[in-house]
Amino acid sequence: MDLQAQKLRSAITRSLRKQGYSVRKGLINIPEGASKESLRNLHQLAVKRKLADAKAQLHHYEDRLIQFIANGDQVQPDRIKPRLVLVNPKSLDELLFRYISLHWSIPVSSGYGRRIRFLVYDDNNNKIIGLFGLSDPVYSMSARDQWIGWDPETKQRNLYHVMNAHILGAVPPYTGLLCGKLIALLTLSNEVRAAFREKYACNVSLIRKVQRKPYLALLTTTSAFGRSSIYNRIRLNGSDFWKSIGYTQGTGEFHFSNGVYSALRSFVIERREPKMRNAAWGTGFRNKREIIRSCLAELDMSQQLLNHGIKREIFVAPLGPNVSKFLKGEIRRPSLYDRPAASLAEEFANKWLLARAERLPSFREFSRESYRLWEGGSKKR
């Protein structure tokens, strides 16, 4: 093994240990009995790297962007009025979406394939309540496929009608009012389905080269760490809006999303040709995981290093009563629920928001300045 490969092997091992993993015999292990806080700490290198990479583009806009974050005394719980705004590329909303995403305690993926993003404003004060982003779901997820009852051929045909919420949540001070649950409800609204339908009405699939009616029939998501406090118990009128169906296996690549990844990528591009290539996808490696797998193979390191050990709870949200039959190909068109965003917001307020505001008024003490990421922001407009 040449010197460059040996140095990269050592850099990968050092990076994993710096994050808190023990590395022995080609395997990594998280600390036994790890709490949610210690699991967050495992992500800190990747989060700091994303902050450093984003600083050059967003630092100068922070003074402007932070004005969309409410001070606690600007929030009136009985007058909160959510407004869904579709995020368009190269817009102020896109900058704001990126800025808010940097505050997540885990590194946020930009999603894969089809992507549609929303900000949720409070019309009462024009401040941000939260956001969510939908993208193509991962192809292999056994818990989801078993819950639907898919065979491989039907899954290949109908996965098109499923989207995954790769980021979802509220921002302070609205987090203190349980507004993460509000955002989770709004993803299921008529307005989101309409935006999906409009965006993909004439879409031709990249691989199959067919045009399909854009029914958004099912949403999926995973918790950040273990059991979720947002999606569990979102029950209205006797119905669970999000259903827990199991846990992920604890594999991924976030623990390589730090300073070592750029060296790893350069190493692979110099030495290996992509293997999982489809002409319709273009040239190059398909995604980050393929690059990491190729690098580990070239370095004679175990593929088990992708097993980071953090199992996440998997949730599904059917958008109609017969979605499973539709996705299995038993019926040609799904029946979909009628859920206007305004009605979902009203039900949320009556069940959670108003009681929470009365019981825990500490949200009023929040200062937007505590949300700042960088010091010394300019007044660039």
Secondary structure as GFF3:
##gff-version 3
##sequence-region A 1 381
A	DSSP	alpha_helix	3	19	.	.	.	ID=ss1
A	DSSP	beta_strand	22	24	.	.	.	ID=ss2
A	DSSP	beta_strand	27	29	.	.	.	ID=ss3
A	DSSP	alpha_helix	36	42	.	.	.	ID=ss4
A	DSSP	alpha_helix	44	58	.	.	.	ID=ss5
A	DSSP	three_ten_helix	59	61	.	.	.	ID=ss6
A	DSSP	alpha_helix	62	65	.	.	.	ID=ss7
A	DSSP	three_ten_helix	66	68	.	.	.	ID=ss8
A	DSSP	three_ten_helix	72	74	.	.	.	ID=ss9
A	DSSP	three_ten_helix	77	79	.	.	.	ID=ss10
A	DSSP	beta_strand	82	86	.	.	.	ID=ss11
A	DSSP	alpha_helix	92	101	.	.	.	ID=ss12
A	DSSP	beta_strand	115	122	.	.	.	ID=ss13
A	DSSP	beta_strand	127	135	.	.	.	ID=ss14
A	DSSP	alpha_helix	142	148	.	.	.	ID=ss15
A	DSSP	alpha_helix	152	158	.	.	.	ID=ss16
A	DSSP	three_ten_helix	159	161	.	.	.	ID=ss17
A	DSSP	beta_strand	162	170	.	.	.	ID=ss18
A	DSSP	three_ten_helix	174	177	.	.	.	ID=ss19
A	DSSP	alpha_helix	179	186	.	.	.	ID=ss20
A	DSSP	alpha_helix	190	199	.	.	.	ID=ss21
A	DSSP	beta_strand	218	222	.	.	.	ID=ss22
A	DSSP	beta_strand	235	236	.	.	.	ID=ss23
A	DSSP	beta_strand	239	240	.	.	.	ID=ss24
A	DSSP	beta_strand	243	247	.	.	.	ID=ss25
A	DSSP	three_ten_helix	254	256	.	.	.	ID=ss26
A	DSSP	alpha_helix	259	271	.	.	.	ID=ss27
A	DSSP	three_ten_helix	279	281	.	.	.	ID=ss28
A	DSSP	alpha_helix	288	298	.	.	.	ID=ss29
A	DSSP	three_ten_helix	303	306	.	.	.	ID=ss30
A	DSSP	beta_strand	313	318	.	.	.	ID=ss31
A	DSSP	alpha_helix	323	327	.	.	.	ID=ss32
A	DSSP	alpha_helix	341	348	.	.	.	ID=ss33
A	DSSP	pi_helix	349	353	.	.	.	ID=ss34
A	DSSP	alpha_helix	354	359	.	.	.	ID=ss35
A	DSSP	three_ten_helix	361	365	.	.	.	ID=ss36
A	DSSP	three_ten_helix	368	371	.	.	.	ID=ss37
###
